[in-house]
Amino acid sequence: MLQQIVEKSALDAEFRQQLLADPKSTISKELDISIPDSMTIQVHESDMQTVHLALPPDPNITEEQLEAISAGLCCCW
């Protein structure tokens, strides 16, 4: 799912701007999924001076977070 979002954002400037402005609803609409209110999605746009490193979830995650990851709702790596 992450690859689909990244590829579309590279090809569609309007989608990229929507993703940066409101990632949660943009991803939800694009993938036709429901994202829990408790989940936050942050999109960072890289440039030649900034590198973003996404770490995997903390090993001390809650059961609810684990279920979201298992359902493919985590877009953090």
All heavy atoms as a GROMACS GRO file, in nm:
protein
  595
    1MET      N    1   0.082  -0.119   0.000
    1MET     CA    2   0.000   0.000   0.000
    1MET      C    3   0.087   0.126   0.000
    1MET      O    4   0.054   0.221  -0.068
    1MET     CB    5  -0.093   0.001   0.121
    1MET     CG    6  -0.205  -0.099   0.113
    1MET     SD    7  -0.328  -0.079   0.241
    1MET     CE    8  -0.252  -0.169   0.373
    2LEU      N    9   0.194   0.122   0.076
    2LEU     CA   10   0.283   0.238   0.082
    2LEU      C   11   0.341   0.267  -0.056
    2LEU      O   12   0.345   0.383  -0.099
    2LEU     CB   13   0.396   0.212   0.183
    2LEU     CG   14   0.503   0.320   0.193
    2LEU    CD1   15   0.443   0.453   0.233
    2LEU    CD2   16   0.610   0.277   0.291
    3GLN      N   17   0.382   0.163  -0.127
    3GLN     CA   18   0.439   0.181  -0.260
    3GLN      C   19   0.338   0.248  -0.354
    3GLN      O   20   0.375   0.337  -0.431
    3GLN     CB   21   0.483   0.045  -0.316
    3GLN     CG   22   0.554   0.055  -0.449
    3GLN     CD   23   0.689   0.122  -0.439
    3GLN    OE1   24   0.753   0.123  -0.334
    3GLN    NE2   25   0.733   0.180  -0.547
    4GLN      N   26   0.212   0.208  -0.346
    4GLN     CA   27   0.108   0.267  -0.430
    4GLN      C   28   0.096   0.417  -0.404
    4GLN      O   29   0.086   0.497  -0.497
    4GLN     CB   30  -0.025   0.197  -0.402
    4GLN     CG   31  -0.143   0.254  -0.478
    4GLN     CD   32  -0.274   0.184  -0.442
    4GLN    OE1   33  -0.275   0.072  -0.390
    4GLN    NE2   34  -0.385   0.250  -0.469
    5ILE      N   35   0.097   0.456  -0.278
    5ILE     CA   36   0.086   0.597  -0.240
    5ILE      C   37   0.207   0.675  -0.289
    5ILE      O   38   0.194   0.784  -0.347
    5ILE     CB   39   0.070   0.612  -0.088
    5ILE    CG1   40  -0.058   0.545  -0.039
    5ILE    CG2   41   0.078   0.757  -0.044
    5ILE    CD1   42  -0.186   0.606  -0.092
    6VAL      N   43   0.327   0.621  -0.268
    6VAL     CA   44   0.450   0.689  -0.309
    6VAL      C   45   0.454   0.706  -0.460
    6VAL      O   46   0.487   0.814  -0.511
    6VAL     CB   47   0.574   0.612  -0.257
    6VAL    CG1   48   0.702   0.670  -0.316
    6VAL    CG2   49   0.580   0.617  -0.105
    7GLU      N   50   0.421   0.600  -0.533
    7GLU     CA   51   0.423   0.608  -0.680
    7GLU      C   52   0.324   0.712  -0.732
    7GLU      O   53   0.357   0.790  -0.821
    7GLU     CB   54   0.394   0.471  -0.740
    7GLU     CG   55   0.509   0.375  -0.726
    7GLU     CD   56   0.479   0.235  -0.779
    7GLU    OE1   57   0.367   0.211  -0.831
    7GLU    OE2   58   0.568   0.149  -0.766
    8LYS      N   59   0.204   0.712  -0.678
    8LYS     CA   60   0.105   0.809  -0.725
    8LYS      C   61   0.148   0.951  -0.692
    8LYS      O   62   0.130   1.042  -0.773
    8LYS     CB   63  -0.033   0.781  -0.666
    8LYS     CG   64  -0.139   0.876  -0.721
    8LYS     CD   65  -0.279   0.833  -0.693
    8LYS     CE   66  -0.376   0.930  -0.759
    8LYS     NZ   67  -0.514   0.888  -0.744
    9SER      N   68   0.209   0.971  -0.576
    9SER     CA   69   0.253   1.106  -0.538
    9SER      C   70   0.366   1.156  -0.628
    9SER      O   71   0.382   1.276  -0.646
    9SER     CB   72   0.297   1.110  -0.391
    9SER     OG   73   0.419   1.043  -0.372
   10ALA      N   74   0.442   1.064  -0.686
   10ALA     CA   75   0.549   1.103  -0.778
   10ALA      C   76   0.495   1.142  -0.915
   10ALA      O   77   0.557   1.220  -0.987
   10ALA     CB   78   0.650   0.989  -0.792
   11LEU      N   79   0.380   1.090  -0.951
   11LEU     CA   80   0.323   1.112  -1.084
   11LEU      C   81   0.211   1.216  -1.088
   11LEU      O   82   0.182   1.271  -1.193
   11LEU     CB   83   0.268   0.980  -1.140
   11LEU     CG   84   0.370   0.868  -1.157
   11LEU    CD1   85   0.299   0.738  -1.194
   11LEU    CD2   86   0.474   0.905  -1.260
   12ASP      N   87   0.150   1.243  -0.973
   12ASP     CA   88   0.031   1.327  -0.968
   12ASP      C   89   0.054   1.440  -0.867
   12ASP      O   90   0.043   1.420  -0.746
   12ASP     CB   91  -0.089   1.240  -0.929
   12ASP     CG   92  -0.221   1.314  -0.927
   12ASP    OD1   93  -0.223   1.438  -0.912
   12ASP    OD2   94  -0.325   1.245  -0.938
   13ALA      N   95   0.086   1.560  -0.917
   13ALA     CA   96   0.119   1.674  -0.831
   13ALA      C   97   0.002   1.712  -0.739
   13ALA      O   98   0.023   1.747  -0.622
   13ALA     CB   99   0.161   1.793  -0.915
   14GLU      N  100  -0.120   1.707  -0.790
   14GLU     CA  101  -0.236   1.741  -0.708
   14GLU      C  102  -0.252   1.642  -0.592
   14GLU      O  103  -0.277   1.680  -0.478
   14GLU     CB  104  -0.363   1.744  -0.793
   14GLU     CG  105  -0.485   1.786  -0.714
   14GLU     CD  106  -0.611   1.795  -0.801
   14GLU    OE1  107  -0.600   1.810  -0.924
   14GLU    OE2  108  -0.720   1.787  -0.742
   15PHE      N  109  -0.237   1.513  -0.623
   15PHE     CA  110  -0.245   1.410  -0.518
   15PHE      C  111  -0.136   1.432  -0.414
   15PHE      O  112  -0.160   1.422  -0.294
   15PHE     CB  113  -0.232   1.270  -0.580
   15PHE     CG  114  -0.232   1.160  -0.479
   15PHE    CD1  115  -0.350   1.118  -0.420
   15PHE    CD2  116  -0.113   1.097  -0.443
   15PHE    CE1  117  -0.350   1.015  -0.325
   15PHE    CE2  118  -0.112   0.995  -0.349
   15PHE     CZ  119  -0.231   0.954  -0.291
   16ARG      N  120  -0.016   1.466  -0.459
   16ARG     CA  121   0.096   1.491  -0.367
   16ARG      C  122   0.063   1.606  -0.271
   16ARG      O  123   0.087   1.595  -0.151
   16ARG     CB  124   0.222   1.522  -0.447
   16ARG     CG  125   0.347   1.540  -0.363
   16ARG     CD  126   0.467   1.575  -0.452
   16ARG     NE  127   0.590   1.563  -0.380
   16ARG     CZ  128   0.668   1.456  -0.378
   16ARG    NH1  129   0.634   1.348  -0.446
   16ARG    NH2  130   0.779   1.454  -0.308
   17GLN      N  131   0.005   1.713  -0.323
   17GLN     CA  132  -0.031   1.826  -0.239
   17GLN      C  133  -0.140   1.788  -0.139
   17GLN      O  134  -0.138   1.830  -0.023
   17GLN     CB  135  -0.073   1.946  -0.324
   17GLN     CG  136   0.042   2.011  -0.398
   17GLN     CD  137   0.158   2.048  -0.305
   17GLN    OE1  138   0.139   2.111  -0.202
   17GLN    NE2  139   0.279   2.007  -0.341
   18GLN      N  140  -0.238   1.710  -0.184
   18GLN     CA  141  -0.344   1.663  -0.094
   18GLN      C  142  -0.284   1.574   0.016
   18GLN      O  143  -0.323   1.584   0.133
   18GLN     CB  144  -0.449   1.584  -0.171
   18GLN     CG  145  -0.532   1.669  -0.263
   18GLN     CD  146  -0.622   1.585  -0.353
   18GLN    OE1  147  -0.611   1.463  -0.359
   18GLN    NE2  148  -0.712   1.653  -0.424
   19LEU      N  149  -0.191   1.489  -0.022
   19LEU     CA  150  -0.126   1.400   0.072
   19LEU      C  151  -0.049   1.478   0.178
   19LEU      O  152  -0.054   1.446   0.297
   19LEU     CB  153  -0.032   1.306  -0.003
   19LEU     CG  154   0.030   1.190   0.072
   19LEU    CD1  155  -0.076   1.099   0.131
   19LEU    CD2  156   0.122   1.112  -0.020
   20LEU      N  157   0.019   1.583   0.136
   20LEU     CA  158   0.093   1.667   0.231
   20LEU      C  159  -0.002   1.746   0.321
   20LEU      O  160   0.025   1.763   0.440
   20LEU     CB  161   0.186   1.762   0.156
   20LEU     CG  162   0.308   1.696   0.092
   20LEU    CD1  163   0.372   1.790  -0.009
   20LEU    CD2  164   0.408   1.653   0.198
   21ALA      N  165  -0.112   1.792   0.267
   21ALA     CA  166  -0.205   1.875   0.342
   21ALA      C  167  -0.293   1.794   0.439
   21ALA      O  168  -0.319   1.838   0.551
   21ALA     CB  169  -0.295   1.954   0.246
   22ASP      N  170  -0.336   1.678   0.396
   22ASP     CA  171  -0.428   1.596   0.477
   22ASP      C  172  -0.402   1.449   0.447
   22ASP      O  173  -0.480   1.383   0.377
   22ASP     CB  174  -0.572   1.634   0.446
   22ASP     CG  175  -0.672   1.568   0.538
   22ASP    OD1  176  -0.632   1.492   0.629
   22ASP    OD2  177  -0.792   1.593   0.519
   23PRO      N  178  -0.292   1.395   0.500
   23PRO     CA  179  -0.254   1.259   0.466
   23PRO      C  180  -0.357   1.153   0.505
   23PRO      O  181  -0.381   1.060   0.428
   23PRO     CB  182  -0.122   1.238   0.539
   23PRO     CG  183  -0.112   1.343   0.641
   23PRO     CD  184  -0.197   1.457   0.593
   24LYS      N  185  -0.417   1.167   0.617
   24LYS     CA  186  -0.509   1.064   0.666
   24LYS      C  187  -0.629   1.046   0.573
   24LYS      O  188  -0.659   0.934   0.531
   24LYS     CB  189  -0.556   1.098   0.807
   24LYS     CG  190  -0.623   0.985   0.878
   24LYS     CD  191  -0.644   1.025   1.022
   24LYS     CE  192  -0.687   0.912   1.108
   24LYS     NZ  193  -0.698   0.952   1.249
   25SER      N  194  -0.697   1.154   0.540
   25SER     CA  195  -0.814   1.139   0.453
   25SER      C  196  -0.775   1.107   0.309
   25SER      O  197  -0.846   1.035   0.240
   25SER     CB  198  -0.904   1.263   0.459
   25SER     OG  199  -0.840   1.374   0.404
   26THR      N  200  -0.660   1.157   0.265
   26THR     CA  201  -0.614   1.127   0.128
   26THR      C  202  -0.582   0.979   0.114
   26THR      O  203  -0.624   0.916   0.016
   26THR     CB  204  -0.489   1.212   0.094
   26THR    OG1  205  -0.522   1.351   0.110
   26THR    CG2  206  -0.443   1.186  -0.049
   27ILE      N  207  -0.512   0.923   0.210
   27ILE     CA  208  -0.478   0.780   0.205
   27ILE      C  209  -0.604   0.696   0.221
   27ILE      O  210  -0.623   0.597   0.149
   27ILE     CB  211  -0.374   0.746   0.312
   27ILE    CG1  212  -0.240   0.810   0.275
   27ILE    CG2  213  -0.358   0.594   0.327
   27ILE    CD1  214  -0.135   0.805   0.385
   28SER      N  215  -0.689   0.734   0.313
   28SER     CA  216  -0.814   0.662   0.334
   28SER      C  217  -0.896   0.654   0.206
   28SER      O  218  -0.945   0.548   0.168
   28SER     CB  219  -0.894   0.730   0.444
   28SER     OG  220  -1.013   0.663   0.468
   29LYS      N  221  -0.909   0.768   0.139
   29LYS     CA  222  -0.986   0.774   0.014
   29LYS      C  223  -0.918   0.693  -0.097
   29LYS      O  224  -0.982   0.616  -0.168
   29LYS     CB  225  -1.002   0.919  -0.028
   29LYS     CG  226  -1.084   0.938  -0.153
   29LYS     CD  227  -1.098   1.086  -0.185
   29LYS     CE  228  -1.171   1.107  -0.316
   29LYS     NZ  229  -1.179   1.250  -0.350
   30GLU      N  230  -0.788   0.709  -0.111
   30GLU     CA  231  -0.713   0.642  -0.218
   30GLU      C  232  -0.717   0.490  -0.205
   30GLU      O  233  -0.732   0.418  -0.304
   30GLU     CB  234  -0.568   0.691  -0.220
   30GLU     CG  235  -0.481   0.625  -0.325
   30GLU     CD  236  -0.520   0.658  -0.468
   30GLU    OE1  237  -0.587   0.760  -0.492
   30GLU    OE2  238  -0.482   0.580  -0.559
   31LEU      N  239  -0.703   0.441  -0.084
   31LEU     CA  240  -0.697   0.296  -0.062
   31LEU      C  241  -0.832   0.237  -0.024
   31LEU      O  242  -0.844   0.116  -0.005
   31LEU     CB  243  -0.594   0.264   0.047
   31LEU     CG  244  -0.451   0.307   0.016
   31LEU    CD1  245  -0.361   0.275   0.135
   31LEU    CD2  246  -0.399   0.242  -0.111
   32ASP      N  247  -0.934   0.324  -0.012
   32ASP     CA  248  -1.068   0.281   0.027
   32ASP      C  249  -1.065   0.202   0.156
   32ASP      O  250  -1.116   0.090   0.165
   32ASP     CB  251  -1.133   0.201  -0.085
   32ASP     CG  252  -1.284   0.186  -0.064
   32ASP    OD1  253  -1.343   0.274   0.001
   32ASP    OD2  254  -1.340   0.086  -0.112
   33ILE      N  255  -0.999   0.262   0.257
   33ILE     CA  256  -0.989   0.200   0.388
   33ILE      C  257  -1.034   0.300   0.494
   33ILE      O  258  -1.034   0.420   0.471
   33ILE     CB  259  -0.846   0.152   0.420
   33ILE    CG1  260  -0.747   0.269   0.418
   33ILE    CG2  261  -0.803   0.040   0.327
   33ILE    CD1  262  -0.607   0.234   0.465
   34SER      N  263  -1.068   0.247   0.609
   34SER     CA  264  -1.102   0.330   0.724
   34SER      C  265  -0.981   0.334   0.817
   34SER      O  266  -0.930   0.229   0.856
   34SER     CB  267  -1.222   0.270   0.795
   34SER     OG  268  -1.252   0.345   0.910
   35ILE      N  269  -0.936   0.453   0.849
   35ILE     CA  270  -0.822   0.469   0.938
   35ILE      C  271  -0.876   0.515   1.074
   35ILE      O  272  -0.947   0.614   1.080
   35ILE     CB  273  -0.721   0.570   0.881
   35ILE    CG1  274  -0.671   0.520   0.745
   35ILE    CG2  275  -0.605   0.591   0.978
   35ILE    CD1  276  -0.582   0.618   0.670
   36PRO      N  277  -0.842   0.443   1.180
   36PRO     CA  278  -0.895   0.479   1.312
   36PRO      C  279  -0.860   0.622   1.351
   36PRO      O  280  -0.753   0.673   1.317
   36PRO     CB  281  -0.825   0.380   1.407
   36PRO     CG  282  -0.772   0.272   1.321
   36PRO     CD  283  -0.750   0.330   1.185
   37ASP      N  284  -0.952   0.687   1.422
   37ASP     CA  285  -0.929   0.823   1.470
   37ASP      C  286  -0.805   0.832   1.557
   37ASP      O  287  -0.738   0.935   1.561
   37ASP     CB  288  -1.049   0.874   1.549
   37ASP     CG  289  -1.171   0.899   1.462
   37ASP    OD1  290  -1.153   0.918   1.339
   37ASP    OD2  291  -1.283   0.899   1.515
   38SER      N  292  -0.773   0.723   1.626
   38SER     CA  293  -0.658   0.722   1.716
   38SER      C  294  -0.524   0.720   1.642
   38SER      O  295  -0.420   0.742   1.702
   38SER     CB  296  -0.666   0.602   1.810
   38SER     OG  297  -0.664   0.482   1.736
   39MET      N  298  -0.526   0.693   1.511
   39MET     CA  299  -0.402   0.683   1.434
   39MET      C  300  -0.368   0.818   1.370
   39MET      O  301  -0.453   0.883   1.312
   39MET     CB  302  -0.413   0.577   1.326
   39MET     CG  303  -0.284   0.558   1.247
   39MET     SD  304  -0.294   0.423   1.128
   39MET     CE  305  -0.276   0.286   1.239
   40THR      N  306  -0.243   0.855   1.382
   40THR     CA  307  -0.192   0.977   1.319
   40THR      C  308  -0.100   0.938   1.204
   40THR      O  309  -0.019   0.847   1.218
   40THR     CB  310  -0.112   1.060   1.422
   40THR    OG1  311  -0.197   1.091   1.532
   40THR    CG2  312  -0.058   1.187   1.361
   41ILE      N  313  -0.112   1.007   1.093
   41ILE     CA  314  -0.025   0.983   0.978
   41ILE      C  315   0.047   1.112   0.947
   41ILE      O  316  -0.015   1.217   0.930
   41ILE     CB  317  -0.104   0.934   0.855
   41ILE    CG1  318  -0.175   0.803   0.887
   41ILE    CG2  319  -0.011   0.919   0.735
   41ILE    CD1  320  -0.263   0.751   0.777
   42GLN      N  321   0.178   1.104   0.938
   42GLN     CA  322   0.259   1.220   0.903
   42GLN      C  323   0.332   1.190   0.772
   42GLN      O  324   0.392   1.084   0.757
   42GLN     CB  325   0.361   1.250   1.012
   42GLN     CG  326   0.298   1.288   1.143
   42GLN     CD  327   0.402   1.316   1.251
   42GLN    OE1  328   0.519   1.287   1.235
   42GLN    NE2  329   0.357   1.374   1.360
   43VAL      N  330   0.327   1.283   0.680
   43VAL     CA  331   0.398   1.270   0.553
   43VAL      C  332   0.506   1.378   0.551
   43VAL      O  333   0.479   1.494   0.579
   43VAL     CB  334   0.302   1.288   0.433
   43VAL    CG1  335   0.379   1.287   0.302
   43VAL    CG2  336   0.195   1.179   0.434
   44HIS      N  337   0.626   1.335   0.520
   44HIS     CA  338   0.739   1.427   0.513
   44HIS      C  339   0.793   1.426   0.371
   44HIS      O  340   0.818   1.320   0.315
   44HIS     CB  341   0.850   1.384   0.610
   44HIS     CG  342   0.806   1.378   0.751
   44HIS    ND1  343   0.804   1.489   0.832
   44HIS    CD2  344   0.758   1.276   0.826
   44HIS    CE1  345   0.759   1.454   0.951
   44HIS    NE2  346   0.730   1.326   0.950
   45GLU      N  347   0.810   1.542   0.315
   45GLU     CA  348   0.862   1.553   0.179
   45GLU      C  349   1.013   1.575   0.187
   45GLU      O  350   1.060   1.672   0.246
   45GLU     CB  351   0.794   1.670   0.107
   45GLU     CG  352   0.830   1.679  -0.039
   45GLU     CD  353   0.744   1.784  -0.108
   45GLU    OE1  354   0.703   1.883  -0.045
   45GLU    OE2  355   0.718   1.766  -0.228
   46SER      N  356   1.088   1.483   0.130
   46SER     CA  357   1.234   1.493   0.132
   46SER      C  358   1.283   1.593   0.029
   46SER      O  359   1.215   1.622  -0.069
   46SER     CB  360   1.296   1.356   0.102
   46SER     OG  361   1.265   1.264   0.202
   47ASP      N  362   1.400   1.645   0.055
   47ASP     CA  363   1.469   1.729  -0.042
   47ASP      C  364   1.617   1.695  -0.036
   47ASP      O  365   1.657   1.603   0.034
   47ASP     CB  366   1.443   1.878  -0.017
   47ASP     CG  367   1.487   1.925   0.121
   47ASP    OD1  368   1.587   1.873   0.174
   47ASP    OD2  369   1.423   2.018   0.175
   48MET      N  370   1.698   1.768  -0.106
   48MET     CA  371   1.841   1.736  -0.115
   48MET      C  372   1.916   1.766   0.015
   48MET      O  373   2.027   1.718   0.034
   48MET     CB  374   1.906   1.810  -0.232
   48MET     CG  375   1.847   1.773  -0.367
   48MET     SD  376   1.849   1.597  -0.402
   48MET     CE  377   2.020   1.575  -0.443
   49GLN      N  378   1.857   1.843   0.106
   49GLN     CA  379   1.923   1.877   0.232
   49GLN      C  380   1.867   1.800   0.352
   49GLN      O  381   1.924   1.807   0.460
   49GLN     CB  382   1.909   2.027   0.262
   49GLN     CG  383   2.016   2.116   0.201
   49GLN     CD  384   2.027   2.105   0.050
   49GLN    OE1  385   1.929   2.120  -0.018
   49GLN    NE2  386   2.144   2.076   0.000
   50THR      N  387   1.757   1.731   0.334
   50THR     CA  388   1.690   1.666   0.446
   50THR      C  389   1.665   1.519   0.415
   50THR      O  390   1.613   1.485   0.310
   50THR     CB  391   1.556   1.734   0.477
   50THR    OG1  392   1.578   1.873   0.494
   50THR    CG2  393   1.490   1.676   0.600
   51VAL      N  394   1.701   1.435   0.510
   51VAL     CA  395   1.675   1.292   0.500
   51VAL      C  396   1.581   1.255   0.615
   51VAL      O  397   1.605   1.292   0.729
   51VAL     CB  398   1.805   1.210   0.509
   51VAL    CG1  399   1.775   1.062   0.510
   51VAL    CG2  400   1.900   1.246   0.396
   52HIS      N  401   1.475   1.182   0.584
   52HIS     CA  402   1.381   1.136   0.686
   52HIS      C  403   1.403   0.988   0.709
   52HIS      O  404   1.411   0.911   0.614
   52HIS     CB  405   1.236   1.161   0.642
   52HIS     CG  406   1.206   1.307   0.625
   52HIS    ND1  407   1.172   1.388   0.731
   52HIS    CD2  408   1.208   1.386   0.516
   52HIS    CE1  409   1.153   1.511   0.687
   52HIS    NE2  410   1.175   1.512   0.556
   53LEU      N  411   1.412   0.950   0.833
   53LEU     CA  412   1.431   0.811   0.872
   53LEU      C  413   1.309   0.767   0.950
   53LEU      O  414   1.277   0.826   1.054
   53LEU     CB  415   1.557   0.798   0.957
   53LEU     CG  416   1.588   0.662   1.016
   53LEU    CD1  417   1.615   0.560   0.905
   53LEU    CD2  418   1.707   0.671   1.108
   54ALA      N  419   1.239   0.666   0.902
   54ALA     CA  420   1.122   0.613   0.971
   54ALA      C  421   1.162   0.486   1.044
   54ALA      O  422   1.209   0.390   0.983
   54ALA     CB  423   1.011   0.583   0.872
   55LEU      N  424   1.148   0.487   1.174
   55LEU     CA  425   1.179   0.371   1.256
   55LEU      C  426   1.058   0.280   1.265
   55LEU      O  427   0.945   0.327   1.262
   55LEU     CB  428   1.222   0.415   1.396
   55LEU     CG  429   1.344   0.505   1.403
   55LEU    CD1  430   1.369   0.546   1.548
   55LEU    CD2  431   1.467   0.437   1.347
   56PRO      N  432   1.080   0.150   1.282
   56PRO     CA  433   0.965   0.060   1.301
   56PRO      C  434   0.897   0.091   1.434
   56PRO      O  435   0.954   0.160   1.519
   56PRO     CB  436   1.029  -0.079   1.301
   56PRO     CG  437   1.172  -0.058   1.331
   56PRO     CD  438   1.207   0.081   1.285
   57PRO      N  439   0.777   0.041   1.452
   57PRO     CA  440   0.705   0.068   1.576
   57PRO      C  441   0.784   0.025   1.700
   57PRO      O  442   0.861  -0.071   1.695
   57PRO     CB  443   0.577  -0.014   1.563
   57PRO     CG  444   0.560  -0.036   1.417
   57PRO     CD  445   0.699  -0.042   1.361
   58ASP      N  446   0.761   0.095   1.807
   58ASP     CA  447   0.819   0.062   1.937
   58ASP      C  448   0.778  -0.080   1.974
   58ASP      O  449   0.662  -0.117   1.959
   58ASP     CB  450   0.766   0.161   2.040
   58ASP     CG  451   0.826   0.145   2.178
   58ASP    OD1  452   0.863   0.031   2.216
   58ASP    OD2  453   0.836   0.245   2.250
   59PRO      N  454   0.871  -0.162   2.023
   59PRO     CA  455   0.832  -0.299   2.059
   59PRO      C  456   0.730  -0.305   2.172
   59PRO      O  457   0.669  -0.407   2.195
   59PRO     CB  458   0.964  -0.363   2.101
   59PRO     CG  459   1.063  -0.254   2.118
   59PRO     CD  460   1.011  -0.135   2.043
   60ASN      N  461   0.707  -0.194   2.238
   60ASN     CA  462   0.609  -0.189   2.347
   60ASN      C  463   0.475  -0.132   2.301
   60ASN      O  464   0.408  -0.063   2.375
   60ASN     CB  465   0.665  -0.104   2.462
   60ASN     CG  466   0.791  -0.164   2.518
   60ASN    OD1  467   0.798  -0.284   2.544
   60ASN    ND2  468   0.893  -0.082   2.535
   61ILE      N  469   0.437  -0.163   2.176
   61ILE     CA  470   0.312  -0.110   2.122
   61ILE      C  471   0.191  -0.176   2.188
   61ILE      O  472   0.200  -0.286   2.242
   61ILE     CB  473   0.305  -0.128   1.970
   61ILE    CG1  474   0.312  -0.276   1.930
   61ILE    CG2  475   0.412  -0.048   1.900
   61ILE    CD1  476   0.293  -0.301   1.783
   62THR      N  477   0.079  -0.107   2.181
   62THR     CA  478  -0.045  -0.160   2.240
   62THR      C  479  -0.108  -0.263   2.148
   62THR      O  480  -0.075  -0.272   2.028
   62THR     CB  481  -0.147  -0.047   2.262
   62THR    OG1  482  -0.189   0.002   2.134
   62THR    CG2  483  -0.089   0.065   2.347
   63GLU      N  484  -0.201  -0.338   2.201
   63GLU     CA  485  -0.273  -0.437   2.122
   63GLU      C  486  -0.349  -0.371   2.007
   63GLU      O  487  -0.352  -0.422   1.896
   63GLU     CB  488  -0.371  -0.514   2.212
   63GLU     CG  489  -0.439  -0.630   2.143
   63GLU     CD  490  -0.345  -0.743   2.105
   63GLU    OE1  491  -0.244  -0.764   2.175
   63GLU    OE2  492  -0.373  -0.810   2.004
   64GLU      N  493  -0.409  -0.254   2.032
   64GLU     CA  494  -0.483  -0.182   1.928
   64GLU      C  495  -0.389  -0.141   1.814
   64GLU      O  496  -0.423  -0.154   1.696
   64GLU     CB  497  -0.548  -0.058   1.988
   64GLU     CG  498  -0.629   0.021   1.886
   64GLU     CD  499  -0.690   0.146   1.948
   64GLU    OE1  500  -0.616   0.245   1.964
   64GLU    OE2  501  -0.810   0.143   1.979
   65GLN      N  502  -0.270  -0.094   1.849
   65GLN     CA  503  -0.173  -0.055   1.748
   65GLN      C  504  -0.128  -0.177   1.667
   65GLN      O  505  -0.114  -0.170   1.545
   65GLN     CB  506  -0.053   0.014   1.812
   65GLN     CG  507  -0.086   0.149   1.870
   65GLN     CD  508   0.024   0.203   1.959
   65GLN    OE1  509   0.088   0.129   2.033
   65GLN    NE2  510   0.046   0.333   1.952
   66LEU      N  511  -0.105  -0.289   1.735
   66LEU     CA  512  -0.064  -0.411   1.667
   66LEU      C  513  -0.170  -0.458   1.569
   66LEU      O  514  -0.140  -0.499   1.457
   66LEU     CB  515  -0.033  -0.520   1.770
   66LEU     CG  516   0.021  -0.651   1.715
   66LEU    CD1  517   0.150  -0.630   1.638
   66LEU    CD2  518   0.043  -0.750   1.829
   67GLU      N  519  -0.297  -0.448   1.608
   67GLU     CA  520  -0.406  -0.487   1.519
   67GLU      C  521  -0.409  -0.397   1.395
   67GLU      O  522  -0.432  -0.446   1.284
   67GLU     CB  523  -0.540  -0.480   1.593
   67GLU     CG  524  -0.558  -0.590   1.694
   67GLU     CD  525  -0.685  -0.576   1.776
   67GLU    OE1  526  -0.772  -0.493   1.739
   67GLU    OE2  527  -0.698  -0.648   1.877
   68ALA      N  528  -0.386  -0.268   1.412
   68ALA     CA  529  -0.385  -0.176   1.298
   68ALA      C  530  -0.271  -0.210   1.203
   68ALA      O  531  -0.288  -0.210   1.081
   68ALA     CB  532  -0.372  -0.031   1.347
   69ILE      N  533  -0.156  -0.242   1.258
   69ILE     CA  534  -0.041  -0.280   1.175
   69ILE      C  535  -0.073  -0.408   1.100
   69ILE      O  536  -0.049  -0.419   0.980
   69ILE     CB  537   0.086  -0.296   1.262
   69ILE    CG1  538   0.128  -0.160   1.317
   69ILE    CG2  539   0.199  -0.359   1.181
   69ILE    CD1  540   0.231  -0.169   1.428
   70SER      N  541  -0.128  -0.506   1.170
   70SER     CA  542  -0.163  -0.634   1.107
   70SER      C  543  -0.266  -0.617   0.996
   70SER      O  544  -0.265  -0.691   0.898
   70SER     CB  545  -0.218  -0.730   1.211
   70SER     OG  546  -0.121  -0.760   1.308
   71ALA      N  547  -0.353  -0.518   1.012
   71ALA     CA  548  -0.456  -0.492   0.911
   71ALA      C  549  -0.402  -0.412   0.793
   71ALA      O  550  -0.474  -0.380   0.699
   71ALA     CB  551  -0.573  -0.420   0.974
   72GLY      N  552  -0.273  -0.377   0.798
   72GLY     CA  553  -0.213  -0.300   0.688
   72GLY      C  554  -0.243  -0.153   0.695
   72GLY      O  555  -0.233  -0.082   0.596
   73LEU      N  556  -0.282  -0.103   0.811
   73LEU     CA  557  -0.317   0.036   0.824
   73LEU      C  558  -0.199   0.124   0.866
   73LEU      O  559  -0.213   0.243   0.878
   73LEU     CB  560  -0.432   0.055   0.923
   73LEU     CG  561  -0.560  -0.017   0.884
   73LEU    CD1  562  -0.666   0.000   0.993
   73LEU    CD2  563  -0.613   0.037   0.753
   74CYS      N  564  -0.086   0.063   0.890
   74CYS     CA  565   0.032   0.141   0.932
   74CYS      C  566   0.115   0.174   0.809
   74CYS      O  567   0.158   0.084   0.737
   74CYS     CB  568   0.115   0.065   1.033
   74CYS     SG  569   0.257   0.158   1.090
   75CYS      N  570   0.137   0.300   0.789
   75CYS     CA  571   0.215   0.344   0.672
   75CYS      C  572   0.346   0.406   0.716
   75CYS      O  573   0.389   0.508   0.662
   75CYS     CB  574   0.133   0.444   0.592
   75CYS     SG  575  -0.021   0.375   0.533
   76CYS      N  576   0.407   0.352   0.812
   76CYS     CA  577   0.523   0.417   0.871
   76CYS      C  578   0.656   0.356   0.830
   76CYS      O  579   0.759   0.391   0.882
   76CYS     CB  580   0.511   0.421   1.023
   76CYS     SG  581   0.473   0.261   1.096
   77TRP      N  582   0.658   0.262   0.738
   77TRP     CA  583   0.787   0.212   0.690
   77TRP      C  584   0.784   0.175   0.548
   77TRP      O  585   0.708   0.174   0.471
   77TRP     CB  586   0.843   0.097   0.772
   77TRP     CG  587   0.750  -0.018   0.786
   77TRP    CD1  588   0.723  -0.113   0.693
   77TRP    CD2  589   0.671  -0.050   0.900
   77TRP    NE1  590   0.632  -0.201   0.742
   77TRP    CE2  591   0.600  -0.165   0.868
   77TRP    CE3  592   0.654   0.007   1.022
   77TRP    CZ2  593   0.513  -0.223   0.957
   77TRP    CZ3  594   0.568  -0.052   1.109
   77TRP    CH2  595   0.499  -0.166   1.076
   0.00000   0.00000   0.00000
